């Protein structure tokens, strides 16, 4: 920072890159979690369908 406590253009550019990188990592983690949750939901649906088929529709 300069003596007037302001960030230099280079520092601002570096900070923006750090923020963009963090947002990108966060978004990728959310995508992985959503994919895993969907996979678990699909597996549960398949298991429920097999159970309903094996035991008859109990609805």
Jmol script that loads the backbone (N, CA, C; Angstrom):
load data "model"
ATOM      1  N   UNK A   1       0.843  -1.172   0.000  1.00  0.00           N
ATOM      2  CA  UNK A   1       0.000   0.000   0.000  1.00  0.00           C
ATOM      3  C   UNK A   1       0.892   1.241   0.000  1.00  0.00           C
ATOM      4  N   UNK A   2       0.369   2.281  -0.546  1.00  0.00           N
ATOM      5  CA  UNK A   2       1.111   3.527  -0.607  1.00  0.00           C
ATOM      6  C   UNK A   2       1.038   4.230   0.742  1.00  0.00           C
ATOM      7  N   UNK A   3       1.752   5.314   0.873  1.00  0.00           N
ATOM      8  CA  UNK A   3       1.743   6.004   2.162  1.00  0.00           C
ATOM      9  C   UNK A   3       0.397   6.643   2.474  1.00  0.00           C
ATOM     10  N   UNK A   4      -0.478   6.757   1.475  1.00  0.00           N
ATOM     11  CA  UNK A   4      -1.834   7.253   1.747  1.00  0.00           C
ATOM     12  C   UNK A   4      -2.793   6.096   2.017  1.00  0.00           C
ATOM     13  N   UNK A   5      -2.245   4.921   2.233  1.00  0.00           N
ATOM     14  CA  UNK A   5      -3.017   3.715   2.548  1.00  0.00           C
ATOM     15  C   UNK A   5      -3.995   3.328   1.444  1.00  0.00           C
ATOM     16  N   UNK A   6      -3.603   3.531   0.211  1.00  0.00           N
ATOM     17  CA  UNK A   6      -4.390   3.088  -0.925  1.00  0.00           C
ATOM     18  C   UNK A   6      -3.641   1.971  -1.634  1.00  0.00           C
ATOM     19  N   UNK A   7      -4.379   1.039  -2.183  1.00  0.00           N
ATOM     20  CA  UNK A   7      -3.754  -0.049  -2.920  1.00  0.00           C
ATOM     21  C   UNK A   7      -3.267   0.451  -4.274  1.00  0.00           C
ATOM     22  N   UNK A   8      -2.151  -0.098  -4.711  1.00  0.00           N
ATOM     23  CA  UNK A   8      -1.636   0.236  -6.035  1.00  0.00           C
ATOM     24  C   UNK A   8      -2.426  -0.553  -7.074  1.00  0.00           C
ATOM     25  N   UNK A   9      -2.396  -0.123  -8.329  1.00  0.00           N
ATOM     26  CA  UNK A   9      -3.084  -0.894  -9.377  1.00  0.00           C
ATOM     27  C   UNK A   9      -2.612  -2.350  -9.442  1.00  0.00           C
ATOM     28  N   UNK A  10      -1.345  -2.581  -9.243  1.00  0.00           N
ATOM     29  CA  UNK A  10      -0.825  -3.956  -9.271  1.00  0.00           C
ATOM     30  C   UNK A  10      -1.393  -4.775  -8.117  1.00  0.00           C
ATOM     31  N   UNK A  11      -1.507  -4.166  -6.954  1.00  0.00           N
ATOM     32  CA  UNK A  11      -2.072  -4.869  -5.804  1.00  0.00           C
ATOM     33  C   UNK A  11      -3.557  -5.171  -6.034  1.00  0.00           C
ATOM     34  N   UNK A  12      -4.270  -4.220  -6.594  1.00  0.00           N
ATOM     35  CA  UNK A  12      -5.691  -4.432  -6.896  1.00  0.00           C
ATOM     36  C   UNK A  12      -5.851  -5.574  -7.889  1.00  0.00           C
ATOM     37  N   UNK A  13      -4.994  -5.603  -8.912  1.00  0.00           N
ATOM     38  CA  UNK A  13      -5.044  -6.678  -9.901  1.00  0.00           C
ATOM     39  C   UNK A  13      -4.788  -8.030  -9.236  1.00  0.00           C
ATOM     40  N   UNK A  14      -3.809  -8.096  -8.346  1.00  0.00           N
ATOM     41  CA  UNK A  14      -3.491  -9.344  -7.653  1.00  0.00           C
ATOM     42  C   UNK A  14      -4.647  -9.778  -6.749  1.00  0.00           C
ATOM     43  N   UNK A  15      -5.250  -8.829  -6.050  1.00  0.00           N
ATOM     44  CA  UNK A  15      -6.381  -9.139  -5.167  1.00  0.00           C
ATOM     45  C   UNK A  15      -7.560  -9.653  -5.987  1.00  0.00           C
ATOM     46  N   UNK A  16      -7.832  -9.018  -7.108  1.00  0.00           N
ATOM     47  CA  UNK A  16      -8.938  -9.477  -7.966  1.00  0.00           C
ATOM     48  C   UNK A  16      -8.695 -10.890  -8.465  1.00  0.00           C
ATOM     49  N   UNK A  17      -7.446 -11.215  -8.814  1.00  0.00           N
ATOM     50  CA  UNK A  17      -7.118 -12.571  -9.272  1.00  0.00           C
ATOM     51  C   UNK A  17      -7.351 -13.583  -8.144  1.00  0.00           C
ATOM     52  N   UNK A  18      -6.930 -13.236  -6.954  1.00  0.00           N
ATOM     53  CA  UNK A  18      -7.135 -14.131  -5.807  1.00  0.00           C
ATOM     54  C   UNK A  18      -8.629 -14.368  -5.591  1.00  0.00           C
ATOM     55  N   UNK A  19      -9.412 -13.317  -5.649  1.00  0.00           N
ATOM     56  CA  UNK A  19     -10.864 -13.443  -5.446  1.00  0.00           C
ATOM     57  C   UNK A  19     -11.488 -14.297  -6.542  1.00  0.00           C
ATOM     58  N   UNK A  20     -11.104 -14.057  -7.805  1.00  0.00           N
ATOM     59  CA  UNK A  20     -11.645 -14.869  -8.908  1.00  0.00           C
ATOM     60  C   UNK A  20     -11.274 -16.335  -8.746  1.00  0.00           C
ATOM     61  N   UNK A  21     -10.025 -16.595  -8.338  1.00  0.00           N
ATOM     62  CA  UNK A  21      -9.589 -17.984  -8.133  1.00  0.00           C
ATOM     63  C   UNK A  21     -10.390 -18.654  -7.027  1.00  0.00           C
ATOM     64  N   UNK A  22     -10.634 -17.928  -5.943  1.00  0.00           N
ATOM     65  CA  UNK A  22     -11.401 -18.492  -4.830  1.00  0.00           C
ATOM     66  C   UNK A  22     -12.852 -18.769  -5.241  1.00  0.00           C
ATOM     67  N   UNK A  23     -13.442 -17.846  -5.979  1.00  0.00           N
ATOM     68  CA  UNK A  23     -14.811 -18.057  -6.458  1.00  0.00           C
ATOM     69  C   UNK A  23     -14.864 -19.268  -7.379  1.00  0.00           C
ATOM     70  N   UNK A  24     -13.885 -19.406  -8.271  1.00  0.00           N
ATOM     71  CA  UNK A  24     -13.826 -20.551  -9.178  1.00  0.00           C
ATOM     72  C   UNK A  24     -13.732 -21.856  -8.391  1.00  0.00           C
ATOM     73  N   UNK A  25     -12.841 -21.906  -7.385  1.00  0.00           N
ATOM     74  CA  UNK A  25     -12.699 -23.124  -6.572  1.00  0.00           C
ATOM     75  C   UNK A  25     -13.995 -23.426  -5.824  1.00  0.00           C
ATOM     76  N   UNK A  26     -14.615 -22.412  -5.296  1.00  0.00           N
ATOM     77  CA  UNK A  26     -15.879 -22.594  -4.576  1.00  0.00           C
ATOM     78  C   UNK A  26     -16.950 -23.153  -5.513  1.00  0.00           C
ATOM     79  N   UNK A  27     -17.060 -22.576  -6.708  1.00  0.00           N
ATOM     80  CA  UNK A  27     -18.058 -23.048  -7.678  1.00  0.00           C
ATOM     81  C   UNK A  27     -17.801 -24.495  -8.076  1.00  0.00           C
ATOM     82  N   UNK A  28     -16.544 -24.853  -8.292  1.00  0.00           N
ATOM     83  CA  UNK A  28     -16.211 -26.234  -8.658  1.00  0.00           C
ATOM     84  C   UNK A  28     -16.558 -27.200  -7.527  1.00  0.00           C
ATOM     85  N   UNK A  29     -16.317 -26.787  -6.283  1.00  0.00           N
ATOM     86  CA  UNK A  29     -16.662 -27.642  -5.142  1.00  0.00           C
ATOM     87  C   UNK A  29     -18.167 -27.838  -5.073  1.00  0.00           C
ATOM     88  N   UNK A  30     -18.915 -26.772  -5.299  1.00  0.00           N
ATOM     89  CA  UNK A  30     -20.375 -26.892  -5.297  1.00  0.00           C
ATOM     90  C   UNK A  30     -20.851 -27.812  -6.411  1.00  0.00           C
ATOM     91  N   UNK A  31     -20.249 -27.712  -7.587  1.00  0.00           N
ATOM     92  CA  UNK A  31     -20.624 -28.594  -8.697  1.00  0.00           C
ATOM     93  C   UNK A  31     -20.369 -30.048  -8.338  1.00  0.00           C
ATOM     94  N   UNK A  32     -19.214 -30.334  -7.715  1.00  0.00           N
ATOM     95  CA  UNK A  32     -18.912 -31.715  -7.314  1.00  0.00           C
ATOM     96  C   UNK A  32     -19.914 -32.213  -6.281  1.00  0.00           C
ATOM     97  N   UNK A  33     -20.248 -31.362  -5.309  1.00  0.00           N
ATOM     98  CA  UNK A  33     -21.213 -31.758  -4.281  1.00  0.00           C
ATOM     99  C   UNK A  33     -22.591 -32.003  -4.888  1.00  0.00           C
ATOM    100  N   UNK A  34     -23.007 -31.152  -5.813  1.00  0.00           N
ATOM    101  CA  UNK A  34     -24.313 -31.333  -6.463  1.00  0.00           C
ATOM    102  C   UNK A  34     -24.337 -32.621  -7.269  1.00  0.00           C
ATOM    103  N   UNK A  35     -23.243 -32.914  -7.965  1.00  0.00           N
ATOM    104  CA  UNK A  35     -23.173 -34.146  -8.748  1.00  0.00           C
ATOM    105  C   UNK A  35     -23.253 -35.365  -7.828  1.00  0.00           C
ATOM    106  N   UNK A  36     -22.531 -35.320  -6.710  1.00  0.00           N
ATOM    107  CA  UNK A  36     -22.559 -36.429  -5.755  1.00  0.00           C
ATOM    108  C   UNK A  36     -23.956 -36.586  -5.151  1.00  0.00           C
ATOM    109  N   UNK A  37     -24.583 -35.473  -4.783  1.00  0.00           N
ATOM    110  CA  UNK A  37     -25.937 -35.546  -4.235  1.00  0.00           C
ATOM    111  C   UNK A  37     -26.921 -36.111  -5.245  1.00  0.00           C
ATOM    112  N   UNK A  38     -26.802 -35.705  -6.494  1.00  0.00           N
ATOM    113  CA  UNK A  38     -27.693 -36.228  -7.531  1.00  0.00           C
ATOM    114  C   UNK A  38     -27.469 -37.718  -7.739  1.00  0.00           C
ATOM    115  N   UNK A  39     -26.208 -38.135  -7.697  1.00  0.00           N
ATOM    116  CA  UNK A  39     -25.898 -39.556  -7.849  1.00  0.00           C
ATOM    117  C   UNK A  39     -26.517 -40.358  -6.697  1.00  0.00           C
ATOM    118  N   UNK A  40     -26.404 -39.846  -5.474  1.00  0.00           N
ATOM    119  CA  UNK A  40     -26.995 -40.536  -4.325  1.00  0.00           C
ATOM    120  C   UNK A  40     -28.521 -40.580  -4.442  1.00  0.00           C
ATOM    121  N   UNK A  41     -29.116 -39.495  -4.919  1.00  0.00           N
ATOM    122  CA  UNK A  41     -30.562 -39.464  -5.111  1.00  0.00           C
ATOM    123  C   UNK A  41     -30.988 -40.474  -6.174  1.00  0.00           C
ATOM    124  N   UNK A  42     -30.249 -40.536  -7.280  1.00  0.00           N
ATOM    125  CA  UNK A  42     -30.557 -41.499  -8.337  1.00  0.00           C
ATOM    126  C   UNK A  42     -30.453 -42.932  -7.821  1.00  0.00           C
ATOM    127  N   UNK A  43     -29.432 -43.208  -7.006  1.00  0.00           N
ATOM    128  CA  UNK A  43     -29.270 -44.547  -6.443  1.00  0.00           C
ATOM    129  C   UNK A  43     -30.430 -44.883  -5.505  1.00  0.00           C
ATOM    130  N   UNK A  44     -30.850 -43.921  -4.699  1.00  0.00           N
ATOM    131  CA  UNK A  44     -31.981 -44.153  -3.790  1.00  0.00           C
ATOM    132  C   UNK A  44     -33.263 -44.388  -4.580  1.00  0.00           C
ATOM    133  N   UNK A  45     -33.464 -43.627  -5.650  1.00  0.00           N
ATOM    134  CA  UNK A  45     -34.642 -43.831  -6.490  1.00  0.00           C
ATOM    135  C   UNK A  45     -34.633 -45.218  -7.125  1.00  0.00           C
ATOM    136  N   UNK A  46     -33.462 -45.649  -7.590  1.00  0.00           N
ATOM    137  CA  UNK A  46     -33.353 -46.980  -8.203  1.00  0.00           C
ATOM    138  C   UNK A  46     -33.629 -48.067  -7.176  1.00  0.00           C
ATOM    139  N   UNK A  47     -33.107 -47.888  -5.974  1.00  0.00           N
ATOM    140  CA  UNK A  47     -33.347 -48.873  -4.922  1.00  0.00           C
ATOM    141  C   UNK A  47     -34.823 -48.912  -4.540  1.00  0.00           C
ATOM    142  N   UNK A  48     -35.463 -47.752  -4.467  1.00  0.00           N
ATOM    143  CA  UNK A  48     -36.889 -47.713  -4.144  1.00  0.00           C
ATOM    144  C   UNK A  48     -37.704 -48.374  -5.245  1.00  0.00           C
ATOM    145  N   UNK A  49     -37.326 -48.172  -6.484  1.00  0.00           N
ATOM    146  CA  UNK A  49     -38.045 -48.796  -7.598  1.00  0.00           C
ATOM    147  C   UNK A  49     -37.895 -50.310  -7.541  1.00  0.00           C
ATOM    148  N   UNK A  50     -36.693 -50.792  -7.218  1.00  0.00           N
ATOM    149  CA  UNK A  50     -36.487 -52.243  -7.116  1.00  0.00           C
ATOM    150  C   UNK A  50     -37.309 -52.808  -5.962  1.00  0.00           C
ATOM    151  N   UNK A  51     -37.332 -52.111  -4.841  1.00  0.00           N
ATOM    152  CA  UNK A  51     -38.095 -52.572  -3.678  1.00  0.00           C
ATOM    153  C   UNK A  51     -39.577 -52.607  -4.017  1.00  0.00           C
ATOM    154  N   UNK A  52     -40.080 -51.567  -4.677  1.00  0.00           N
ATOM    155  CA  UNK A  52     -41.496 -51.546  -5.040  1.00  0.00           C
ATOM    156  C   UNK A  52     -41.817 -52.684  -6.008  1.00  0.00           C
ATOM    157  N   UNK A  53     -40.882 -52.970  -6.930  1.00  0.00           N
ATOM    158  CA  UNK A  53     -41.106 -54.032  -7.888  1.00  0.00           C
ATOM    159  C   UNK A  53     -41.073 -55.403  -7.175  1.00  0.00           C
ATOM    160  N   UNK A  54     -40.142 -55.558  -6.226  1.00  0.00           N
ATOM    161  CA  UNK A  54     -40.001 -56.839  -5.528  1.00  0.00           C
ATOM    162  C   UNK A  54     -41.162 -57.102  -4.561  1.00  0.00           C
ATOM    163  N   UNK A  55     -41.641 -56.070  -3.891  1.00  0.00           N
ATOM    164  CA  UNK A  55     -42.653 -56.238  -2.883  1.00  0.00           C
ATOM    165  C   UNK A  55     -44.033 -55.845  -3.346  1.00  0.00           C
ATOM    166  N   UNK A  56     -44.123 -55.344  -4.531  1.00  0.00           N
ATOM    167  CA  UNK A  56     -45.417 -54.861  -5.014  1.00  0.00           C
ATOM    168  C   UNK A  56     -45.592 -53.405  -4.593  1.00  0.00           C
ATOM    169  N   UNK A  57     -46.383 -52.711  -5.327  1.00  0.00           N
ATOM    170  CA  UNK A  57     -46.617 -51.298  -5.039  1.00  0.00           C
ATOM    171  C   UNK A  57     -47.463 -51.194  -3.789  1.00  0.00           C
ATOM    172  N   UNK A  58     -46.917 -50.578  -2.745  1.00  0.00           N
ATOM    173  CA  UNK A  58     -47.609 -50.468  -1.468  1.00  0.00           C
ATOM    174  C   UNK A  58     -48.389 -49.187  -1.328  1.00  0.00           C
ATOM    175  N   UNK A  59     -48.402 -48.346  -2.359  1.00  0.00           N
ATOM    176  CA  UNK A  59     -49.123 -47.071  -2.283  1.00  0.00           C
ATOM    177  C   UNK A  59     -50.606 -47.268  -2.246  1.00  0.00           C
TER     178      UNK A  59
END
end "model"
wireframe off; spacefill off
backbone 0.3
color backbone group
